[in-house]
Amino acid sequence: MQYIKAIVFFLILMTLVSQLCQGDKYKPYIRLVTGFMLLALMMRPIAYVMNIGPEDLTVFSNVNTDSTESSFRSQALETYKNREEKKIKKILQSYKIQAKEVEVDTDDTKDDPEIDEISVKVEDEESEAKKVKTILLNFYNVDESHINISE
């Protein structure tokens, strides 16, 4: 709903700007610029649905012709780890569990990275350890021995 309001507001603003432009000389340029801005505004919900954040885009923007495949792969793996760590924190927060620190280790040997081990530091290890393991086991298909909970 927020995106729809933003798009409607932008369209009204775009109409106002085009009406304020006196001559026909600049109208094509104004339409071009505002059209690009409208496209960018309309891409935000699509990026949200596809779970593409700014950290994902920085990996692709840092790639240049001189970069090697291994440096790109390491940047992509680091971005994947960071995104999964944030996702685990959000999952635990939804269950009212405050994670101090989350660390994800991946299996780098395969083309598609898989989570190999998850380490979580929580406030109260005794009462929350079993709950955290159950939540992470249900969400990720990781062996129980590869989930480490500490205080």
N, C-alpha and C positions, 0 to 999 in steps of 0.2 A: 504494500500500500504506500509505503514511504517513497518507493521508486516512481510509482505512478504520479504521486503529487509533485515530485521533483521534475518529471518530464512535462507535466501540464504547466507548471510554473515556468519552465524554460521556454516552452512554446509561446506562452503569453509574452514573456520577456522578448523573445525573438521577433514576434509580431510588432511589439512596441518599438524595438530598435529599427526594424525595417520601415515602419511608418515615419519615424523621426528623420530618416535619411531623405534629404530633399531631392537630390538629383538621381536620375537613373544610372549615372556614371558608376557609383559605388555599390549599387544593389547586388550585382552578381558576386562581388567579393564578400559582401556581408553574408549573403546566402551560403557561399562556400564555407566560410569560417564557422558560421553558426550550424551548418549542416554537419561539419566534423565534430563540433562540440556536442551536438545531439547524438551522433553515433557513439561517442565516448560515454555519454550519459546512459545510453541504452545498453551498452556492453557491461555495465556494472552488475546488473542482476544475473546476467549470464555467467560472468566470472564468479559471482557468489555461489551460484548453483554448482558450477564445476569445481568449486573449492580452490580457485586460483587466487593466491594472495600476492602482495608485493614481493615477498621473499622468493616466490617462484619465478617472477618476472625478472628479478635481478640475475638469476643464473643465466637466462637466455641473453640478457643485455651485456653480460660480461664476456660472452663468447666472441672472439674475433678470429681472424684468419690465422693468426700466429699461435693460437692456443692449441694444445694437444688434446687428444681424446681422453687421456688419463686425467688431465686437470679438469676438463669438463665433467667427467664422471665423478671425480671426488667432490666437486662443487654441488653436483646434483644429489649425491649421497648425503652430503652435509645438510642440504636443504630438506631432503626427505626425513632425515633424523630430527631436525628441528621441528618440522611440521607434525611428525608423530608425537614428539614430546609435548607439544602444545595441545594436541588432540587428547592425549592421555590425561593431562591436567584438567581439561574441560570435562572429560568424562567423569573423573573423580570428583570434581566440583559439583557436578549434577547430582552426585550421591552424598553431598555434604561432607566430603573428605578433602582436607587441605593437604596437598602434596608440597613439601618443601622443595624437593628436587626430583627431577625425572631424567633418566638417562636411557637411551635406546642404542643397542648395538645391532648392527645388521650383518647379514651374510653377504659379503661383497663378491663372492666367487661367481654368482649367477648373474644373468643379464637383468632380471627383475630382482631388485633388492627385497629381501625378506627380513623381518624382525627376528633376530636370533636370541636376544636377551633384553629384558626390561628391568631396570633398577629404579625403585621408588623410595624416597625418604618421606616418612609421614610423621605427624606429631606424636601419636600414641600407637606404638608398634603392636602392643599386645591386643588391643581391642579392634584395630583396623586391618591388621595383616591378612587375616582370612578373608575379610570382605573385599579388600583390594585385589587379592589373588583371584577370587571368584569373578569379580567384575572384568579383570583383564583377560582371564581365561575365556570368558564368554564373548568378549569383543575381538580378541586376537587369537589365532590358532597357534599358540606357543605352548611348549611343554611346561608343566608346573615348576619343574626344577630350574627353568630359565627365567623365572620371575623372582627377583630379590626384593624383599621389603626390609627396610631398616629405619631406625629412629634418628 
